Amino acid sequence: MTKVRNDDDIFISYAHLDNQPLVKDSEGWVSQFHHSLSVRVAQLLGKESSVWRDPKIQGNDFFDETIIERIRRVALLVSIFTPRYVRSEWCTKEVQEFCQAAEKSGGLRVQDKTKIFKVLKTPVPFEEHPEQVRDCLGYEFFRTDPHSGRVRELSHELGGDTEREYWVKLDDLAQDLCQLLTLLGKSSPPASPASEPRVNGTVFVADCSYDVRDQRDEIKRNLAGHEYRVLPNRPLPLNVDELLPLLEASLDECELSVHVIGKSYGIVPEGTDRSIIEIQNDLAIEREKKGDFCRIVWIPPGLETDDERQRRFIESLRSDPRIQEGADLLETPLEDLKTQVHKTLTRAPARGSNGGSREPGEAVDIKNVYLMCDSRDSSRVAQVADYLFDQGCEVILPAFQGDEAAVRADNEENLRQADGVLIYYGSPSELWLRSKLRERRKSAGLGRTKPIRATAILVAPPNNERETWLRTHDARVLRQSSEFSTELLDPFLADLQT
């Protein structure tokens, strides 16, 4: 890596109009941003750093060669994008001069990172971004009201969620700046030009709709904090012919993809009728077929959508048999998603290195069987439970005592951990059986880490005519005419071992 010669660590490029205070005798947005960023960068580096901007920039965009010369020697550029910024000849000249200087000292990119950081103070159409920085990821310091569609700038003065989001975004930016300064040898102690940052793995975090972007960003921060590389690391093209190769190449580098699903169908690129969100999921499924890869799909609990296309997409995710075969579908709190992501990553190397075998030294492969039954049949299932236990299974019976919430939570945990589900169908009604089959189907959304291997219904006395003719594609149907016979469970046990 070529070590750059520079006098300043970071230069903030902005338009004079965007630092005009809304309240008389107060600081402008850029001035406040500059101060906060300088302090946070210094704290993260453990030493003072030079974060500089031209406080005397004129609204008439007067060109000052002294400033241009200083820009040529700066390490990193932070551009505060607004409608005024992209229309300013002076601001675009600052970007051009920085890019030209960077190309002479090793290029704009360091590994997979760029030396230009776009701070989007207000939305700017992508096609209006200077060509040199269209591939740079942006840090959005605004939010869009989901009801009115109006844009609200983030500020540390407004309080509430707006203030919290401002500080989170600023901290994200500061950490990314410091990481790149470290690579450039600008931190203390200096990094060796030949040294590589530690990376535990690479994760594809899919693009999402705006309403769940905060959750997606939280997952990205969490992964970065645990030293995982996150892809894609550049804006996605809006033309399908350019989009597909970029996504495929990114997925090929990854061991896991995380898909955060919101209530909007998302952007549909030119040349297709499918959204980027759906395209990413389909490509991740194709990546799964190559092996050494997992996919996690997360839907916020209780999500409702008025978008018919998104409703169909979400239903397809819930009913897709491929979810059970090789992916995890979660409809749980965000913290459960974080936990599942790290569980998957920590077991991924063992799966990739030995083709799916268990960890070395693990002597017994015990299967968990959830034996679902009604309280009226609890005494009748003893023979079934004993035989399963003798065959090396860990048998889990449902809880019949406790408040409703505790019983429900126990049932969900049993479904989450089960390798096989055996439904003992004797005394209860047909409605009870249907409810148990529905619970089994929904288990994919409870945070499972592996598919359920075997599902069966043991139709036991007292039989009735409807039970005699019971048929379902969701489970094997095993029929006990009178006394329990162990051979009845052989098909179920065979499924459990596959």
C-alpha positions in Angstrom: 0.0 0.0 0.0 1.3 3.5 -0.9 1.5 5.7 2.2 0.0 9.1 1.4 1.7 12.3 2.2 -0.8 14.7 3.8 -1.1 17.4 6.4 -4.7 16.8 7.4 -6.5 13.6 8.3 -10.0 14.6 7.2 -11.4 17.4 5.1 -15.1 18.3 5.3 -16.5 19.6 2.0 -19.8 21.5 2.2 -21.8 24.3 0.7 -22.0 27.6 2.5 -25.8 27.6 2.3 -26.1 24.4 4.3 -24.3 25.9 7.3 -26.7 28.8 7.7 -28.3 28.5 11.2 -32.1 28.3 11.3 -32.1 30.2 14.6 -30.3 33.5 14.9 -27.0 33.6 16.9 -26.7 29.8 16.9 -24.3 27.5 15.1 -25.1 26.0 11.8 -25.6 22.3 11.1 -22.1 21.8 9.5 -20.3 23.6 12.4 -22.0 21.4 15.0 -21.3 18.3 12.9 -17.6 19.3 12.5 -17.2 19.7 16.2 -18.8 16.4 17.1 -17.0 14.5 14.5 -13.6 15.9 15.5 -14.1 14.9 19.1 -15.4 11.4 18.3 -12.6 10.6 15.9 -10.0 11.8 18.5 -11.6 9.6 21.1 -11.6 6.5 18.9 -8.0 7.1 17.7 -6.8 7.9 21.2 -5.0 11.1 20.0 -5.8 14.4 18.5 -6.5 14.3 14.8 -7.0 17.0 12.2 -10.5 17.3 10.9 -10.6 20.5 8.8 -13.0 22.6 6.7 -12.9 26.0 5.3 -15.1 28.1 7.7 -14.8 31.2 5.4 -16.1 29.6 2.2 -18.1 32.2 0.3 -21.6 31.7 -1.2 -20.2 32.9 -4.6 -18.0 29.8 -4.8 -14.8 31.9 -5.2 -11.9 29.6 -6.1 -9.0 29.7 -3.7 -5.9 27.9 -5.0 -4.5 27.8 -1.4 -7.5 25.7 -0.3 -7.2 23.5 -3.4 -3.6 22.8 -2.6 -4.5 21.8 0.9 -7.2 19.5 -0.3 -4.6 17.7 -2.5 -2.7 16.7 0.7 -5.6 15.5 2.8 -6.1 11.8 3.6 -9.9 11.5 3.6 -12.8 13.6 2.2 -16.2 13.9 3.9 -18.7 15.5 1.5 -21.9 16.8 2.9 -24.4 16.2 0.1 -27.4 18.4 -0.4 -29.2 19.9 -3.4 -27.0 23.0 -3.1 -23.8 20.9 -2.8 -24.2 19.0 -6.1 -25.1 22.2 -8.0 -22.0 24.1 -6.6 -19.2 24.4 -9.1 -16.8 25.0 -6.2 -17.9 21.9 -4.2 -17.7 19.6 -7.3 -14.2 21.0 -7.9 -13.1 20.0 -4.4 -14.3 16.5 -5.1 -12.4 16.4 -8.5 -9.2 17.7 -7.0 -9.3 15.2 -4.2 -9.9 12.3 -6.6 -7.1 13.4 -8.9 -4.7 13.6 -6.0 -5.8 10.3 -4.6 -5.2 8.5 -7.9 -1.6 9.8 -7.8 -1.0 8.3 -4.3 -2.4 4.8 -4.6 -6.0 5.3 -5.8 -9.3 6.2 -4.2 -9.8 2.7 -2.7 -7.9 1.0 0.1 -8.8 -2.7 0.0 -12.6 -2.6 -0.2 -13.0 0.9 1.2 -13.1 4.3 -0.4 -11.4 7.5 0.8 -14.5 9.6 0.1 -17.4 9.5 2.6 -20.8 10.9 1.5 -22.9 12.4 4.3 -26.4 12.8 2.9 -27.8 15.7 4.9 -30.8 15.8 2.7 -31.8 13.4 -0.2 -30.1 14.0 -3.5 -31.1 12.0 -6.6 -28.4 9.4 -7.4 -28.0 10.6 -10.9 -27.0 14.1 -9.6 -24.1 12.7 -7.6 -20.7 13.5 -9.1 -19.6 10.6 -11.2 -16.5 10.0 -9.2 -18.4 9.3 -6.0 -21.5 7.4 -7.2 -20.0 4.1 -6.0 -19.4 5.5 -2.5 -21.8 4.4 0.3 -23.7 7.2 1.9 -24.5 8.0 5.5 -28.1 9.2 5.6 -28.5 12.0 8.2 -32.2 12.2 7.5 -35.3 10.1 7.9 -38.5 9.9 5.9 -41.8 10.0 7.7 -43.5 6.7 6.6 -47.0 8.3 6.7 -46.4 11.7 5.1 -43.3 10.9 3.1 -41.7 14.1 4.3 -38.0 14.2 4.9 -36.7 15.3 8.3 -33.0 16.1 8.9 -31.3 14.4 11.9 -30.0 16.8 14.5 -28.7 16.5 18.0 -30.8 19.4 19.1 -34.3 18.0 18.4 -34.3 15.3 21.1 -36.1 11.9 21.0 -35.4 9.4 18.3 -34.1 12.1 15.9 -31.3 12.9 18.3 -30.5 9.2 19.0 -30.3 8.5 15.3 -28.0 11.5 14.7 -25.5 10.2 17.2 -25.7 6.6 15.9 -25.0 7.8 12.4 -22.2 10.1 13.5 -20.6 7.3 15.4 -20.8 5.0 12.4 -19.1 7.5 10.3 -16.4 8.2 12.9 -15.6 4.5 13.3 -15.4 4.0 9.6 -13.1 7.0 9.2 -10.8 5.8 12.0 -10.7 2.3 10.5 -9.5 3.7 7.2 -7.0 6.1 8.9 -5.6 3.1 10.6 -5.1 1.3 7.2 -3.4 4.5 5.9 -1.0 4.5 8.9 -2.5 7.6 10.4 -3.4 6.1 13.8 -1.2 5.6 16.8 0.6 3.2 16.9 1.1 3.4 13.1 -0.1 0.4 11.1 2.4 -1.4 8.9 1.6 -0.7 5.2 1.7 -4.5 4.6 -0.6 -5.4 7.6 -4.1 -6.6 7.0 -7.0 -6.0 9.4 -8.4 -9.0 11.2 -11.5 -10.3 9.5 -13.5 -13.2 11.1 -15.5 -13.7 7.9 -17.7 -12.0 5.3 -21.4 -11.5 5.5 -23.9 -10.4 2.9 -26.4 -8.0 4.5 -29.1 -7.5 1.9 -30.6 -4.1 1.0 -34.0 -3.5 2.4 -37.0 -1.1 2.4 -36.6 2.2 4.2 -38.9 1.2 7.2 -36.4 -1.4 8.4 -33.2 0.3 7.5 -32.4 1.2 11.1 -32.6 -2.5 12.0 -30.4 -3.5 9.0 -27.8 -0.8 10.0 -27.8 -2.1 13.5 -27.0 -5.6 12.2 -24.2 -4.2 10.1 -22.7 -2.3 13.1 -22.9 -5.4 15.2 -21.0 -7.5 12.6 -18.4 -4.8 12.1 -17.9 -4.6 15.8 -17.1 -8.3 15.8 -14.7 -7.8 12.9 -16.8 -9.3 10.1 -16.5 -7.8 6.6 -20.0 -6.7 5.3 -21.0 -6.8 1.7 -22.2 -5.1 -0.6 -19.9 -2.2 0.3 -21.0 0.1 -2.5 -24.4 1.5 -3.8 -26.4 -1.0 -5.8 -26.9 -0.2 -9.5 -30.5 0.4 -10.6 -30.1 -1.5 -13.9 -30.6 -5.2 -13.6 -27.8 -6.0 -16.0 -25.3 -4.2 -13.8 -27.0 -5.3 -10.5 -27.0 -9.1 -10.9 -23.2 -9.5 -11.5 -22.4 -7.3 -8.5 -24.8 -9.2 -6.2 -23.6 -12.6 -7.4 -19.9 -11.6 -6.9 -20.6 -10.3 -3.4 -22.6 -13.5 -2.4 -19.8 -15.7 -3.7 -17.4 -14.1 -1.1 -19.8 -14.7 1.8 -20.6 -17.5 4.2 -24.0 -16.0 5.3 -26.6 -13.7 4.0 -29.0 -11.7 6.2 -32.3 -10.4 4.7 -34.3 -7.9 6.7 -37.9 -7.8 5.4 -40.1 -4.7 5.8 -43.5 -3.6 4.8 -42.5 -2.1 1.4 -41.7 -4.1 -1.7 -38.7 -1.9 -2.4 -37.1 -0.5 -5.5 -37.6 -2.3 -8.8 -34.5 -1.9 -11.1 -34.7 -1.1 -14.7 -35.1 -4.2 -16.8 -37.1 -6.4 -14.4 -40.4 -6.5 -12.6 -38.9 -7.8 -9.3 -37.6 -5.6 -6.5 -34.0 -5.6 -5.4 -35.2 -7.2 -2.1 -36.7 -10.2 -3.9 -33.7 -10.5 -6.3 -31.3 -10.7 -3.4 -33.2 -13.5 -1.8 -33.4 -15.5 -5.0 -29.7 -15.1 -5.6 -28.9 -16.1 -2.0 -30.9 -19.3 -2.6 -28.8 -20.1 -5.7 -25.7 -19.4 -3.6 -26.9 -21.9 -1.0 -26.8 -24.7 -3.6 -23.0 -24.2 -4.0 -22.5 -25.1 -0.3 -20.7 -23.5 2.7 -23.4 -20.9 2.9 -26.5 -20.1 5.1 -29.3 -17.7 4.7 -31.3 -15.9 7.5 -34.5 -14.1 6.7 -35.9 -11.8 9.4 -39.5 -10.4 9.5 -40.3 -8.0 12.4 -43.0 -9.5 14.7 -46.5 -8.4 13.9 -45.5 -6.8 10.5 -48.4 -5.7 8.5 -48.2 -4.3 4.9 -50.7 -2.6 2.5 -48.4 -3.4 -0.4 -49.9 -6.4 -2.2 -46.6 -7.3 -3.9 -44.8 -7.4 -0.6 -47.6 -9.3 1.1 -47.3 -12.0 -1.6 -43.5 -12.0 -1.2 -43.7 -12.4 2.6 -46.2 -15.3 2.3 -43.9 -17.0 -0.2 -41.1 -16.7 2.3 -43.3 -18.3 5.0 -44.4 -21.1 2.9 -41.2 -21.8 0.9 -40.0 -25.3 1.7 -36.4 -24.1 1.1 -36.7 -22.2 4.4 -36.9 -25.6 6.2 -34.2 -27.1 4.0 -31.4 -24.7 4.4 -32.4 -21.3 5.8 -33.7 -19.7 9.0 -36.9 -17.7 9.0 -37.3 -15.5 12.1 -40.3 -13.5 13.2 -38.8 -12.6 16.6 -37.3 -9.5 18.2 -34.2 -8.0 16.7 -32.0 -9.3 19.5 -32.9 -12.9 18.5 -31.7 -12.1 15.0 -28.4 -10.9 16.3 -28.0 -14.0 18.4 -28.9 -16.3 15.5 -26.5 -14.5 13.1 -23.6 -15.1 15.5 -24.6 -18.7 16.2 -24.6 -19.4 12.5 -21.3 -17.8 12.0 -19.6 -19.6 14.8 -20.7 -22.9 13.5 -20.1 -22.1 9.8 -16.3 -23.0 9.7 -17.0 -26.5 11.2 -19.7 -27.1 8.6 -17.5 -25.9 5.7 -14.4 -27.8 6.8 -15.9 -31.3 7.4 -19.0 -31.2 5.1 -21.6 -31.2 7.8 -20.1 -33.6 10.3 -20.3 -33.0 14.0 -17.5 -31.4 16.0 -14.5 -33.7 16.7 -14.8 -35.6 20.0 -18.6 -35.4 20.1 -19.4 -39.1 20.7 -23.2 -39.3 20.7 -25.6 -37.8 18.2 -28.7 -37.4 20.4 -31.9 -36.3 18.6 -34.5 -34.2 20.4 -38.1 -35.4 19.8 -41.0 -33.2 20.8 -43.8 -35.6 21.7 -46.9 -33.4 21.4 -50.0 -34.6 23.2 -53.1 -33.5 25.1 -53.2 -33.7 28.9 -55.9 -36.4 28.6 -53.4 -38.6 26.8 -50.4 -37.9 29.1 -50.6 -41.4 30.8 -51.0 -43.2 27.4 -47.9 -41.8 25.8 -45.5 -43.3 28.5 -44.8 -46.4 26.3 -44.1 -44.2 23.3 -41.8 -41.9 25.3 -39.9 -44.9 26.8 -39.3 -46.5 23.5 -38.0 -43.3 21.9 -35.7 -42.8 24.9 -34.4 -46.3 24.5 -33.6 -45.6 20.9 -31.3 -42.7 21.9 -33.8 -39.8 21.7 -34.2 -37.0 24.1 -37.9 -36.9 24.6 -39.6 -33.6 25.4 -43.2 -33.5 26.6 -45.4 -30.4 26.6 -46.1 -28.4 29.8 -49.6 -28.7 31.1 -49.3 -26.5 34.2 -48.5 -22.8 34.4 -50.0 -19.6 33.1 -50.9 -19.3 29.4 -47.9 -17.2 28.4 -45.4 -19.6 30.1 -47.0 -22.7 28.4 -46.9 -21.0 25.0 -43.3 -19.9 25.5 -42.4 -23.5 26.5 -44.1 -24.9 23.4 -42.3 -22.5 21.1 -38.9 -23.4 22.7 -39.6 -27.1 22.3 -40.4 -26.5 18.6 -37.3 -24.4 18.2 -35.1 -27.2 19.6 -36.7 -30.3 18.1 -35.1 -32.6 15.5 -38.4 -34.4 15.2 -42.0 -33.9 16.1 -44.4 -36.7 17.0 -48.0 -35.8 17.5 -49.9 -38.3 19.7 -53.5 -38.1 18.5 -55.9 -40.0 20.7 -58.5 -38.2 22.8 -58.5 -34.6 21.4 -60.6 -33.2 18.7 -59.7 -32.6 15.0 -59.4 -28.9 15.8 -56.6 -29.7 18.3 -54.7 -31.7 15.7 -55.0 -28.9 13.1 -53.7 -26.4 15.7 -50.7 -28.6 16.4 -49.9 -29.0 12.6 -50.1 -25.2 12.3 -47.7 -24.7 15.2 -45.3 -27.2 13.5 -45.5 -25.2 10.3 -44.7 -21.9 12.0 -41.7 -23.3 13.8 -39.5 -22.0 11.0 -40.2 -18.5 12.2 -39.2 -19.2 15.9 -35.4 -19.0 15.4 -34.6 -22.6 14.5 -31.0 -23.3 13.7 -31.7 -26.5 11.6 -34.7 -28.1 9.8 -37.0 -30.5 11.5 -36.0 -33.9 10.2 -39.1 -35.9 10.9 -42.8 -35.2 11.6 -45.4 -37.9 12.3 -48.9 -38.2 13.7 -49.5 -41.3 15.8 -53.3 -42.0 15.6 -54.0 -43.8 18.8 -57.2 -45.1 20.6 -59.8 -44.0 21.0 -60.1 -43.8 17.2 -63.1 -42.5 15.4 -64.1 -42.6 11.7 -62.6 -39.2 10.9 -59.2 -40.3 12.4 -59.3 -43.5 10.4 -59.4 -41.5 7.2 -56.9 -38.9 8.2 -54.5 -37.8 5.4 -51.9 -34.9 5.3 -48.9 -33.9 3.3 -47.4 -32.3 6.4 -46.6 -35.5 8.3 -46.4 -39.3 8.2 -49.6 -40.9 9.6 -49.0 -43.9 11.8 -52.0 -45.9 13.0 -52.2 -47.8 16.3 -55.2 -50.1 16.1 -55.1 -51.4 19.7 -52.0 -52.1 21.7 -48.9 -50.0 21.1 -46.3 -51.7 19.0 -42.7 -50.4 18.7 -42.6 -51.2 15.0 -45.1 -48.4 14.4 -42.3 -45.8 15.0 -39.7 -47.3 12.7 -40.6 -45.0 9.7 -40.4 -42.0 12.1 -37.1 -43.0 13.5 -35.7 -43.6 10.0 -36.7 -40.1 9.0 -35.0 -38.8 12.1 -31.7 -40.3 11.1 -31.6 -38.9 7.5 
